[in-house]
Amino acid sequence: MTINPQTGIIQWLPSGIGSIPVTVVATDTSGLVATLSYTLTVHTNVPPTISSTPPTAATAGAPFEYDIQADGNGDTVSYTLAQAPAGMTVDSQGRVTWSPTIADIGAQTVTIDVTSGGGLVTPQSFQLDVVPVVLDVVPVVLDVVPVVVDPQPAVIILMNPAATHATVNYSLGDGQYARSRPVRES
């Protein structure tokens, strides 16, 4: 370990890991002295470890968030998106945010690089499947057409065509007739 007597800059190349006590004494031309003591801790430079599991699905039209959990093993860490869909961001705390749209429906590849203060990088890559939003549309009776089928009367019910993804339960107000069937798309 060396110190430049004019600038006070200390230079040192560690030869191993561990803690090293350091004392610096500064003396001015009149003989006044100031002392600073501290400990330098040298550790191995290891890449960050990631402990979180990324989500595998996002919904178009809904906000997406993922908090990546990483340990720098004593170092600070930073986060960057090495590969991501347009508009996706990651902040300094590792929170990934995005607002997927209908145009993003399908498989999206994401790679987040976690970098230690020592410059080592651990990537986390995953595929994010963006799915369309499924609306829960309440069926609406559009019309009731009475018909006579000899010898019993019958009713034809015309349903809202937007309710094609569900099973509709039919019943008469008195509960004498009830039927459940999937709505078919035409």
trRosetta pair geometry for C-beta under 8 A, 3 or more apart (Angstrom, degrees):
i j d omega theta_ij theta_ji phi_ij phi_ji
1 10 6.5 -3 -175 -172 98 103
1 11 7.4 168 -154 86 53 46
1 12 4.1 -7 -109 -96 80 117
1 22 7.2 -136 176 -117 166 110
2 10 7.2 163 86 -153 43 56
2 11 5.3 -10 61 58 91 92
2 12 7.2 169 21 -72 58 68
3 8 6.5 -17 -174 -151 106 38
3 9 7.1 162 -152 81 60 37
3 10 5.0 -26 -97 -97 81 73
3 11 7.8 172 -85 18 34 67
3 24 6.8 137 -100 -128 155 103
4 7 4.4 12 96 44 128 95
4 8 6.6 -46 71 10 81 15
4 9 4.7 19 23 49 118 85
4 10 8.0 -135 9 -70 73 31
4 11 7.8 61 -31 -7 91 103
5 8 8.0 31 -152 -69 18 49
8 24 7.6 72 -159 -177 95 137
8 26 6.9 -3 -108 -99 121 118
10 22 7.7 50 -156 -167 163 145
10 24 7.2 -97 -65 -91 130 128
12 40 7.9 107 82 86 150 176
14 17 7.5 62 156 -83 136 37
14 20 7.7 -152 -114 -18 100 143
14 42 4.4 142 -137 -120 161 155
16 42 7.1 115 103 96 44 138
17 42 5.0 -146 -132 107 49 91
17 43 5.7 56 -144 -120 114 32
17 44 5.8 -42 -80 -45 140 74
18 41 7.5 -108 136 -146 26 61
18 42 6.1 7 46 54 45 96
19 39 5.2 2 -173 177 107 118
19 40 7.1 157 -156 83 55 46
19 41 4.9 -22 -100 -101 79 76
19 42 7.6 -176 -81 19 29 70
20 39 6.8 152 74 -161 40 66
20 40 4.7 -15 60 62 97 98
20 41 7.8 -180 19 -82 69 30
20 42 6.9 36 -6 -9 109 108
21 37 7.0 -3 -175 -170 95 99
21 38 7.8 172 -152 96 56 31
21 39 5.4 -37 -99 -102 57 80
22 37 7.0 167 90 -151 52 53
22 38 5.6 -14 62 67 98 73
22 39 7.0 158 15 -103 79 26
22 40 5.8 51 -17 -12 124 103
23 35 6.4 -9 -172 -169 99 101
23 36 7.2 162 -154 84 52 45
23 37 4.5 -15 -103 -101 82 87
24 35 7.2 158 82 -155 50 51
24 36 4.8 -8 57 60 99 96
24 37 7.7 -175 21 -78 63 40
25 33 6.2 -17 -170 -163 98 105
25 34 7.5 159 -156 81 50 45
25 35 5.2 -15 -104 -103 74 80
26 33 7.1 149 80 -155 50 53
26 34 4.8 -9 58 58 101 94
26 35 7.8 -169 22 -77 69 34
26 36 7.8 29 -5 1 104 101
27 31 6.7 -18 -172 -143 104 32
27 32 7.1 162 -152 81 57 41
27 33 5.1 -17 -99 -99 80 77
28 31 7.2 -43 73 23 70 19
28 32 5.0 6 36 54 109 92
43 73 7.7 -160 135 138 138 97
43 74 5.6 33 60 78 162 163
45 75 8.0 47 -135 -45 70 144
45 116 7.3 158 -166 101 82 143
45 118 4.0 -165 -140 164 111 159
45 119 7.8 1 -173 47 134 80
45 120 6.1 148 157 -26 96 126
46 73 5.0 -23 71 77 112 165
46 116 7.6 124 86 -58 47 168
46 120 6.9 -114 141 63 21 164
47 116 6.2 -156 -141 -14 40 125
47 120 3.9 -123 -94 141 72 124
47 121 6.6 -33 -137 67 114 20
47 122 4.7 126 157 -55 116 98
48 70 4.8 27 163 176 129 114
48 71 6.3 163 -160 79 79 43
48 72 5.0 -38 -101 -101 99 53
48 73 6.8 -160 -111 1 47 92
48 75 7.5 -105 -76 70 89 108
48 77 5.1 68 -96 -108 147 129
48 114 4.5 -96 78 123 146 116
48 115 7.3 134 -4 166 128 2
48 116 5.0 175 -43 -63 90 92
48 120 7.1 168 -6 96 69 96
48 121 7.9 -20 25 -149 101 24
48 122 4.7 -126 69 18 82 125
49 70 6.8 163 83 -155 41 66
49 71 5.0 -8 57 55 92 98
49 73 6.8 85 -1 -47 98 102
49 122 6.8 151 -94 -79 24 177
50 68 6.5 -41 -143 -178 110 102
50 69 6.9 117 -162 81 61 59
50 70 5.0 -30 -99 -98 67 86
50 114 6.1 156 -72 10 105 150
50 122 5.9 -168 -22 124 103 129
50 124 5.1 -159 169 -67 175 125
51 69 4.8 -55 64 102 91 113
51 70 7.3 171 12 -93 76 32
51 71 6.8 47 -18 -10 114 104
52 66 7.8 145 138 174 138 93
52 67 6.9 -151 -116 100 166 66
52 68 5.3 -164 54 -146 135 44
52 69 3.8 119 -37 23 108 94
52 70 7.8 -68 11 -47 101 61
54 66 5.7 27 -139 -162 79 149
54 68 7.4 -11 -83 -95 91 89
54 110 7.3 -166 -174 81 158 128
54 124 6.5 144 -36 149 123 122
54 126 4.3 -161 71 16 142 165
54 128 7.6 -82 147 -76 120 96
55 58 7.1 101 110 -61 127 76
55 64 7.8 -146 67 -159 141 100
55 66 5.7 -136 10 -92 101 117
55 128 7.0 51 96 -120 83 96
56 126 7.0 -112 -100 171 67 118
56 127 6.9 29 -146 86 81 73
56 128 6.6 -167 -163 -117 32 48
56 129 6.2 18 152 16 76 97
57 128 7.0 149 -102 -165 15 66
57 129 5.1 -29 -106 68 72 90
57 130 7.6 142 -162 -92 59 25
57 131 6.0 -1 -163 -4 109 114
58 62 7.2 -164 179 74 75 96
58 64 4.3 -13 -131 -95 126 132
58 98 7.1 -15 -149 85 161 120
58 100 5.1 115 124 -1 126 145
58 108 7.8 -24 33 35 126 132
58 128 5.5 23 -4 171 111 114
58 129 7.4 170 27 83 67 42
58 130 5.0 -27 74 -104 94 73
58 131 7.5 165 81 20 42 71
59 62 4.1 31 79 28 106 126
59 64 7.9 167 37 -72 59 93
59 100 7.2 163 92 67 29 123
59 130 7.3 137 -115 -159 10 67
59 131 5.8 -36 -109 69 63 83
59 132 7.6 19 -157 142 75 13
59 133 5.5 81 173 -87 111 72
60 100 5.1 -94 -107 119 54 101
60 101 5.8 31 -156 162 96 18
60 102 5.0 90 174 -83 147 44
60 104 6.2 166 -104 62 96 92
60 105 5.4 -36 -51 -70 137 89
60 130 5.6 80 -59 168 83 106
60 131 7.0 -131 -4 92 87 33
60 132 5.4 -25 35 -116 124 45
60 133 5.9 -109 72 -25 78 84
61 100 7.4 -49 -5 89 34 74
61 101 7.0 70 -63 -127 58 45
61 102 7.3 30 -45 -52 96 76
61 133 4.8 -43 50 -36 131 135
62 100 7.5 -2 54 51 61 94
62 133 6.7 132 -27 -92 103 110
63 97 7.1 -23 -173 -159 99 92
63 98 7.6 146 -162 79 56 44
63 99 5.8 -34 -107 -98 63 77
64 88 8.0 -37 80 -115 125 97
64 96 7.6 -36 124 119 95 91
64 97 6.8 145 85 -158 66 43
64 98 4.4 -15 61 63 115 91
64 99 7.2 -171 17 -81 85 27
64 100 6.0 54 -19 -10 129 101
64 128 7.8 64 -161 -172 153 144
65 95 6.5 -20 -160 -170 97 95
65 96 6.8 147 -157 81 43 61
65 97 5.4 -6 -101 -101 75 74
66 95 7.5 155 80 -156 42 50
66 96 4.3 -8 59 54 92 112
67 93 7.6 -33 -140 126 97 97
67 94 5.9 74 -166 108 63 96
67 95 5.2 -21 -100 -100 76 71
67 96 7.6 -160 -74 18 27 73
68 79 6.6 142 59 -119 132 137
68 90 7.6 -2 12 -142 124 125
68 94 4.3 -116 62 -180 84 111
68 95 7.9 -158 17 -77 72 24
68 96 6.6 65 -22 -19 100 108
68 112 5.7 -150 -62 114 161 160
68 114 6.9 -148 133 -70 136 120
68 124 6.4 173 -136 41 130 152
69 94 7.1 132 -75 125 28 155
70 77 5.2 -133 106 132 124 171
70 79 7.7 159 18 -80 143 102
70 94 6.3 -179 14 -103 104 148
70 114 4.4 -166 -125 -149 164 155
70 122 7.2 165 -139 69 123 125
71 77 7.8 153 152 -30 8 141
72 75 3.9 -112 156 75 118 73
72 76 5.8 55 21 117 175 5
72 77 4.1 -160 -67 -48 113 95
72 116 4.9 137 -150 -123 95 86
72 117 6.5 64 -179 -3 141 89
73 116 7.2 -25 43 -117 94 135
75 116 4.3 65 89 -171 145 97
75 117 3.7 -148 -169 26 108 101
75 118 5.6 -98 -97 -10 158 89
76 116 7.6 127 76 -163 43 53
76 117 4.6 78 46 -59 78 113
77 94 7.8 25 104 -64 118 116
77 114 5.3 -3 -174 -176 126 94
77 115 6.5 145 -158 73 68 43
77 116 5.9 -38 -99 -100 76 47
77 117 7.4 -88 -70 -32 37 71
78 92 6.9 -44 -133 -139 75 73
78 114 7.5 159 76 -155 39 50
78 115 5.0 -21 59 60 89 99
79 90 4.7 -107 129 140 119 129
79 91 7.4 40 66 81 127 30
79 92 7.0 165 33 -133 98 26
79 93 8.0 -34 12 75 136 20
79 94 4.9 148 -52 -98 153 63
79 112 6.1 -15 -161 -176 98 106
79 113 7.2 150 -154 80 46 55
79 114 5.9 -17 -99 -102 73 67
79 115 7.8 -173 -76 18 25 79
80 90 6.8 170 -130 64 15 129
80 112 7.4 155 80 -160 38 59
80 113 4.9 -13 62 58 90 103
80 115 7.1 22 7 -8 106 117
81 84 4.1 -29 -180 -12 131 135
81 88 6.2 148 -124 107 161 105
81 89 7.3 -118 -18 -137 138 26
81 90 5.3 152 -46 1 94 115
81 96 7.6 110 -83 -122 111 105
81 110 7.3 -61 -146 -159 100 84
81 111 7.2 114 -168 79 57 59
81 112 6.1 -38 -104 -104 57 65
81 113 7.7 174 -101 16 7 81
82 111 4.2 -50 66 102 105 111
82 112 7.1 171 11 -110 87 11
82 113 4.8 85 -41 -28 113 109
82 123 6.4 -38 16 -124 148 118
83 109 5.7 -20 130 115 127 99
83 110 6.4 -180 96 -144 79 24
83 111 4.1 53 36 25 97 104
83 125 7.4 25 53 -121 121 99
84 88 4.0 -118 164 71 126 132
84 98 7.8 -148 178 -84 116 133
84 108 7.8 35 -161 163 49 112
84 110 5.2 40 -106 -125 75 80
84 111 7.4 -125 -51 40 73 56
85 88 5.3 90 62 -17 72 118
85 98 6.9 74 69 -149 107 142
85 100 7.3 43 92 -105 154 89
85 104 5.8 66 -176 -132 157 118
85 108 4.7 -39 -44 -151 123 132
85 110 7.5 -51 -4 -79 79 89
85 128 8.0 -100 -8 66 121 126
87 98 6.0 102 111 -143 92 81
87 99 6.4 -78 149 48 135 79
88 96 6.5 2 -178 -173 102 97
88 97 7.3 171 -152 87 59 41
88 98 4.1 -18 -104 -88 79 118
88 110 7.0 -105 149 -116 168 113
89 96 7.2 170 89 -149 43 53
89 97 5.6 -12 60 58 89 86
89 98 7.3 163 18 -73 62 67
90 94 6.7 -15 -173 -144 105 32
90 95 6.9 162 -151 79 59 39
90 96 4.9 -24 -95 -94 86 72
90 97 7.9 158 -89 16 38 66
90 112 6.2 121 -81 -129 159 111
91 94 7.3 -49 71 18 69 19
91 95 5.0 2 35 53 108 91
91 97 7.7 32 -20 2 101 108
94 112 8.0 80 -149 173 80 143
94 114 7.6 15 -109 -104 113 107
96 110 7.6 68 -164 -174 155 144
96 112 6.7 -94 -72 -84 130 136
100 104 4.2 -119 -158 78 92 146
100 105 7.8 114 161 -64 119 50
100 108 7.8 -135 -109 -19 124 155
100 130 4.7 -155 -176 -130 154 132
101 104 5.3 105 52 2 60 101
102 105 5.9 -16 -169 -22 47 112
102 132 6.9 33 -124 -113 81 91
104 108 6.4 -1 -175 -63 99 133
104 130 4.7 -6 123 84 93 175
105 130 5.0 -127 -113 105 36 101
105 131 6.8 58 -138 -132 90 16
105 132 5.7 6 -110 -60 136 78
106 129 7.3 -80 162 -146 22 66
106 130 6.2 -1 40 53 37 93
107 127 5.4 -22 -160 -170 102 114
107 128 7.5 132 -159 71 51 43
107 129 5.7 -28 -96 -99 62 71
107 130 7.9 -167 -76 17 13 76
108 127 7.1 141 71 -162 43 60
108 128 4.6 -29 67 67 98 95
108 129 7.6 175 20 -86 76 21
108 130 5.9 50 -11 -19 118 108
109 125 7.0 -4 -174 -168 92 98
109 126 7.8 170 -151 90 54 33
109 127 5.8 -33 -98 -103 62 69
109 128 7.7 175 -87 20 14 79
110 125 6.9 167 90 -148 51 52
110 126 5.6 -14 62 62 96 77
110 127 7.6 156 19 -104 78 20
110 128 5.6 40 -8 -11 121 117
111 123 5.4 -8 -172 -170 103 117
111 124 7.1 163 -152 81 53 43
111 125 4.3 -14 -100 -97 87 86
112 123 6.9 149 77 -157 43 62
112 124 4.9 -9 57 56 95 95
112 125 7.9 -176 21 -75 59 42
113 121 5.1 -21 -167 -160 106 116
113 122 7.6 143 -157 73 56 37
113 123 5.2 -32 -98 -97 67 78
114 121 6.9 141 73 -156 45 59
114 122 4.9 -21 63 64 100 89
114 123 7.5 172 18 -92 71 25
114 124 7.0 41 -11 -9 108 102
115 119 6.7 -18 -174 -144 104 29
115 120 7.1 162 -152 81 60 35
115 121 4.9 -23 -97 -97 78 78
116 119 6.7 -38 74 29 79 22
116 120 4.7 10 31 52 117 85
116 121 7.7 -138 9 -69 75 34
134 165 7.3 -143 -160 134 104 166
135 162 7.9 -37 93 169 127 112
137 160 7.1 -135 150 111 119 131
137 162 4.6 -120 180 127 164 105
137 163 4.9 -139 103 -86 108 70
137 165 7.6 100 34 35 104 103
137 166 7.6 -146 65 -12 78 127
138 163 7.0 -43 123 -93 18 125
139 159 5.3 -31 -163 -159 114 110
139 160 5.4 -178 -151 37 56 104
139 163 3.8 155 -88 149 79 177
139 166 6.8 -131 -42 69 110 133
139 168 5.2 21 -13 -109 169 118
139 183 7.3 178 -95 -64 132 147
140 159 7.4 126 67 -162 45 60
140 160 4.2 65 43 -42 86 128
140 163 7.4 160 10 -20 63 133
141 144 6.5 12 170 -53 125 92
141 157 5.9 -64 -132 -163 102 104
141 158 7.3 99 -166 69 60 58
141 159 6.8 -47 -105 -104 47 57
141 160 7.9 -67 -45 -26 14 85
142 158 4.5 -64 64 102 107 102
142 159 6.7 133 2 -149 99 7
142 160 6.1 139 -47 -69 104 60
143 157 7.8 166 84 -153 51 43
143 158 4.5 18 49 38 90 122
144 155 5.8 -17 -168 -170 96 114
144 156 7.4 151 -159 75 46 53
144 157 5.9 -13 -106 -105 73 69
144 158 7.8 -142 -69 19 32 79
145 155 7.1 142 70 -163 47 60
145 156 4.4 -16 60 59 103 104
145 158 7.3 59 -9 -21 106 104
146 153 6.5 -17 -166 -173 100 114
146 154 7.8 145 -158 82 54 44
146 155 5.9 -34 -103 -105 57 75
147 153 7.4 152 85 -162 42 66
147 154 5.3 -23 72 70 90 91
147 155 7.3 159 24 -99 76 24
147 156 6.1 45 -3 -15 120 104
148 152 8.0 -179 -157 100 63 31
148 153 5.4 -46 -107 -108 68 66
148 154 7.3 145 -117 22 17 77
149 152 6.1 -11 75 69 84 73
149 153 7.5 115 28 -141 68 17
149 154 4.8 24 7 -5 114 126
157 170 6.8 176 26 -120 155 124
159 163 6.0 -92 159 62 115 119
159 168 6.4 -94 -114 -77 152 169
159 183 6.3 -111 97 -125 157 125
160 163 4.9 75 80 1 97 107
161 164 6.3 3 179 -47 56 110
161 186 7.5 -64 -134 23 112 111
163 166 5.6 -49 -180 33 86 116
163 168 6.9 77 135 -72 128 116
163 183 5.8 99 117 7 82 174
164 183 5.2 -130 -131 114 43 116
164 184 7.3 -30 -151 119 93 18
164 185 4.6 71 -179 -86 138 81
165 183 7.5 -8 22 64 18 113
166 182 7.6 -170 117 -143 32 66
166 183 6.0 35 66 15 64 118
167 180 6.0 34 162 176 114 96
167 181 6.8 -163 -154 109 83 19
167 182 5.0 -54 -100 -92 77 58
167 183 7.1 -172 -111 -7 25 76
168 180 7.4 -176 92 -147 39 58
168 181 6.7 -17 59 66 78 65
168 182 7.8 101 14 -147 72 17
168 183 5.3 68 -11 -55 112 102
169 178 7.0 -4 -179 -171 93 96
169 179 7.5 170 -157 90 52 40
169 180 4.7 -19 -106 -102 75 88
170 177 7.7 -28 121 125 97 92
170 178 6.7 166 92 -154 60 47
170 179 4.7 -4 58 59 107 85
170 180 7.3 -171 21 -79 69 37
170 181 7.6 -5 1 20 110 94
171 175 6.2 1 178 -112 121 49
171 177 6.7 169 -146 94 53 57
171 178 4.0 -2 -102 -106 97 86
171 179 7.6 170 -73 20 58 54
172 175 6.7 -112 75 -20 77 14
172 176 5.5 -22 61 46 131 82
172 177 4.8 62 -5 46 113 90
172 178 7.6 -113 17 -65 68 62
175 178 6.7 -10 -156 -45 58 114
